[in-house]
């Protein structure tokens, strides 16, 4: 199934950001292989699960980058700056983000008692 359909399925659910964060952590435990640090500089202030959660909320509610951060700031508290969020999403591999969306779709279907996806 294509990515647009999977995002459409996400929009029809009532997942809360905390649930999405839990799913993001599960997904990262299964899939993410962090590369060794080769550059100098600061450590990431926001973990990858949080960035994926923001991205999922953005798609779920059809928000812009700025709207996503404002919405999550009201619910969660501290969120990254717009430029930081945009940079972190931009540097994640597209295939990785697609696998994350498919993972959430499978979890939603399993929760709703459907096995397709």
Residue pairs with C-beta under 8 A, 6 or more apart in sequence:
1 117
3 98
3 101
6 101
6 102
6 104
6 105
6 117
7 59
7 101
9 105
9 108
9 109
9 117
10 56
10 59
10 60
10 101
10 104
10 105
10 108
11 59
11 60
11 61
11 62
13 60
13 108
15 23
15 56
15 60
15 104
15 108
17 53
17 57
17 72
17 75
17 76
20 53
20 56
20 57
20 60
20 104
21 49
21 50
21 53
23 103
23 104
23 107
24 48
24 49
24 50
24 52
24 53
24 56
24 100
25 49
26 103
27 49
27 52
27 99
27 100
27 103
27 104
28 48
28 49
28 52
30 103
31 96
31 99
31 100
31 103
32 48
32 96
44 88
45 80
45 84
46 79
46 80
46 84
46 88
48 88
48 92
51 80
51 85
51 88
51 89
51 92
52 97
52 100
53 72
54 68
54 69
54 72
54 79
54 80
54 85
55 89
55 97
56 100
56 101
56 104
57 63
57 68
57 71
57 72
58 64
58 65
58 67
58 68
59 101
61 67
61 68
61 71
63 71
65 82
65 85
65 86
66 82
68 85
69 79
69 80
69 82
69 85
72 79
73 79
79 85
80 88
89 97
102 117
105 117
106 117
109 115
109 116
109 117
